[in-house]
Every structure is written in C-alpha cells, then in structure tokens.
Amino acid sequence: MTFSESLKQYRLQLLLVLPLLAWMYYGIVPKMVNDWYTDENYSHGFLVPIIAGYFLWQRWPDLKDRLVKPDGMGLVVILWGVMQLLVSWLGTEYFTMRSSLVVLLIGMTLFWFGREVLKGMALPLGYLIFMVPIPYIVYDMLAFPLKLFVTKVSVAFLKLVGVVVMREGNIIMFPTTTLEVADACSGIRSLISLLAIAAAYSFLMKTTSVRRWIIIFSAIPIAVATNSLRVIVTGVLAQWWGAKAAEGFFHEFAGMAVFVLAMAMLVAFGELLRRVGGAKQ
C-alpha cells in the first residue's frame, strides 16, 4: 500500500486524532503564537509552518508513492512525546512542552506509515522546531557573550578610524555621550531568525549536504558582522550628533536594514558556494 492510498483508507482515524491533538495543545500553541506576535525575536515563527508545508508539497510527488510499513517503534516515540508534554507541563517548561508536538508528529508518522515515509517527511517535520522559542536561560546565555564580542569589535573599529571611545563591558563611552549595546544589538535576534531562513534557503538549493550545513552555520558570522556594523554606525552618529541621533526612528530602521543586509549576504554566500562547488546533479 502506498502513502497516498493509506491516507485515503485511514482518513477517518487520522481525522479523529486532530481533535485529540487540539485538546492536548489548546492552551499551548495559542500562547506560542502570541510569543511570535509580541516578541520580535520569534516573529519568524509565523513563516515556519508555511515553509514546512511548502517542503511537504515539494516532496509530495515522491512521497505519495512510498510504501507504507507501520513501525512499532513509533509507539515508543509517541509515548516519549506524551511523557515530555506531561513532565514539562508539570514543571512549566515551555520549550519542551511546545516541542513535544513535533515529537508526537514524528512518532505518529513512524507508527502509522513507517520509516520510508518518515524519511520523506523528515525535513518538513524537523523544520517545525524553528517555530518553538528557545528557553530564556539559553537566550541569555548566548546574548551576553555576543553583546561583549560585538562591543569589542565595534570599539576596535571605531578606534581604528580615529573615533575617541572607551569600553566598559557592553557600555561604549564617547566624550559627549554613552551608549549601551543591548540584546537587540548583540546579533542574537538576527541570529535566531537568520538560522531558520538559512535552513530553508539551503534546502531549497540543489547542493550537497555539506554545503547546506556550511550555509546554515554561515548565519552565525553574518549575524554578528551585520550587528557589529549596526553598532559602529550608531556609534559614529552618536559621536557627531549625540545619542538622540541613534535612537527612535533610526534605531528601528537600523534593525530592519541590518536584517535585510544579513539576508542579502546569506543569499550571496549561498550563490557563491553553489557556483564555486557546482550544483548537485
């Protein structure tokens, strides 16, 4: 039996599972969507299910003809997902609570349709993890060293071009004003969204797995470099026109401009890598 035939035969059972999942996650998924709306770090979450759906549609011609061989190991994965949901709900740990939905979807795919179908759906299902906000303890652990690094790089460059400046931690001190490199300027916000975009972009390209990972990891230096540029430009403006010149509209505009620049650099790097290495045949 093929995957498409199996979907038709078991459509009633599959439809019965949807209300069960809705009941299990009715208080979890809406709060996650609210985080996408209220927290700029995770606004890319709205795009993740759409991109995952596109990946599924892209693979459907091959996926629909794959043979279905239900695998009992899927039940183990389902039980793991349920336990993950229960324990994280009792401990109010949002990342594991929300990511348990992805675990359950993987387990159900394996249990009902088998490993061949799961291999075909690995990318769409796996990509959904980008919609889950990372734990704030991890966010803070990454943001602080990034702030310090961006501050050091920015101050070093400003001194190189002749700007009188001093640094203390993530504070940049000019003769006339003082600036703080906040989380938004650390690169962590750009990095979170850029990693999701880099993963999608790399899998849309016809290239090798190694080059895909290179593209994904290139998001890290690109995010840091573009946000360092943002701090440098902000520092120059603050030096010549005061702190107010680096606040308000400019601050918001700079954030958007930096992310657009980061995406352009990511695409340019991917295209360069494709031309140098050659497209996957």
SULUR-V671860 format. One line per field, one symbol per residue. phi: phi as a letter, one per 40 degrees, with the letter a starting at -180 (. if undefined). psi: psi as a letter, one per 20 degrees, with the letter a starting at -180 (. if undefined). burial: 1 if it has 9 or more other C-alpha atoms within 8 Angstrom, else 0. A space follows every 10 residues. Layout:
phi->???
psi->???
burial->???
//
This chain:
phi->.ccccccccb cccccccdcc ccccbccbcd cccccdccbc cbccdccdcc ccccdccccd dcccccccbd bccccccccc cccccccccc cfbccccccc cccccccccc ccbgcccccc bdcdcccccc ccdcccccdc ccccccdccc cccccdcccc cgccabbbgb bbbbdbabbb ccdccchccc cccccccccc ccccccaccc cccccccccc cccccccccc cccccccccc bgcccbbgdc cccccccccc cccccccccc cccccccgcc c
psi->prghhhhghk hghhhhhghg hhhhjhjggh hghhhhhhoi hkiihhhghg gghggghhig hhhhjqppnp phhhhghghg gghgggghgh jlohghggih ggggggghgg ghirhgghgh jgggghhihi iopqqhhggh hhgghggggg gggggggghh jjpoqqqocj ppprhirpqp orhhihihgh gghhggghgg ghihqnrrhg hghgggiihg hgggghhghg hgggggghgh jrhhijacgg ggghgghghg gggghggggg gghghgiqqp .
burial->0110010000 0000000000 0000000110 0110111000 1111110110 1110110010 0011111111 1011111101 1101110110 0001111111 1111111111 1111111101 1011101111 1110000010 0111011101 1111101110 0010101001 1111001110 1010111111 1111110111 1100001000 1110111111 0111011111 1101111110 0110110001 1001100110 1110111011 0011000010 0
//
